[in-house]
Amino acid sequence: VLGWHPRGGHVSPLEAVAVPGRGVLRCSGRVGPEGQEAADVAFSVLRARAPVLGLGELVARYDLHLHYTDTEVGKDGLSSGLAMALAGLSAYAQRPLPARLAVTGEVTLSGEVRPVGGVHEKLVAAYLEGMRIVVHPRRNLQEVAALPPEVTGRLRLVAVDTLDEAWRVVRATVDAPGATRR
């Protein structure tokens, strides 16, 4: 997950696991109110779009736990929604996400990916942390275009409009011959 704070951008690792249960969401790792709201929206869009996303009844029969592993930094903001939704999809489908993937973008209940702030700082952080693929809102392309070539030249930048599109892109990346998985 790509985040922003007054000192600049940062990369926060996010884990997701689906376990037998009653279709409940749990989010941990020093998540603030807006971060929890982003998780709630991500979970609701997964539930609403489960048939389209190929999840069937999994979201009703399995609990989803999202956990930020870098607990020394608090997480807050809606821009983590797309990353949380992709992590949840990965957990439910039992299909790994690409290694060195970073994601930013607010997701709506309909699965639309909305623009976010701090894109310059977030993408510089992704570059400095050795990320390879960055999924971001298409409506942030102007900010992405303003980045220095040494940053954009080392990242595969993927602009998306919807959760469905983001899932297709990351699945195609993982399913490609020679892909590295985590």
C-alpha positions, 0 to 999 in steps of 0.5 A, a space after each residue: 500500500 502506498 501512503 503519504 505523511 508529512 515527511 513524504 511517501 511510504 510503502 506499507 506491507 499489507 497481508 490478507 487472509 480469508 478464514 472460515 467464518 461468517 463473512 466478517 471483516 477485521 482490519 489491524 495494524 494501527 489503522 485510523 478511522 479513514 483507513 477503517 472506512 477504506 477497508 469497510 468499502 473495499 469489503 463491501 465492494 467485494 461482497 457486492 461484486 462477488 459473482 462478477 469477480 468469481 468469488 461466489 459465496 466465499 465472502 459470505 462463508 469466510 472472514 477476511 482479515 487485513 493486516 498492516 505489518 509495519 505497525 510503527 506507523 499509523 495508517 489512515 486515509 481512503 487511498 488504501 481502498 484499492 490495495 485492500 480490495 485487491 488483497 482481499 480478492 487475492 485471499 479469497 481466490 487463493 491467488 497470489 499478487 505479483 511480487 514488488 506490487 504497490 497500489 494506491 487508489 480510493 475504491 467506491 462501492 461500485 468498484 470505481 477507482 477514484 483519484 488520490 493525493 500525494 501521488 508524486 511522493 507515493 511513487 517516489 517511495 515505491 521507486 526507492 523501496 524497489 517496487 516493480 509494478 504500481 497500480 494507480 488511478 487513471 485520473 492521477 495520470 497528470 501527476 504521474 507524468 510530472 515524475 522524473 524519468 529515473 522514477 517512471 523508467 524503473 516502474 511499470 505504471 498501470 493506470 486503472 478506472 475500476 477494481 475489475 480492471 485492476 484485478 485483470 491487470 494483476 492477474 495477467 502479471 502473475 499468470 505471465 510466464 516467468 512471473 515472480 510471486 509472493 
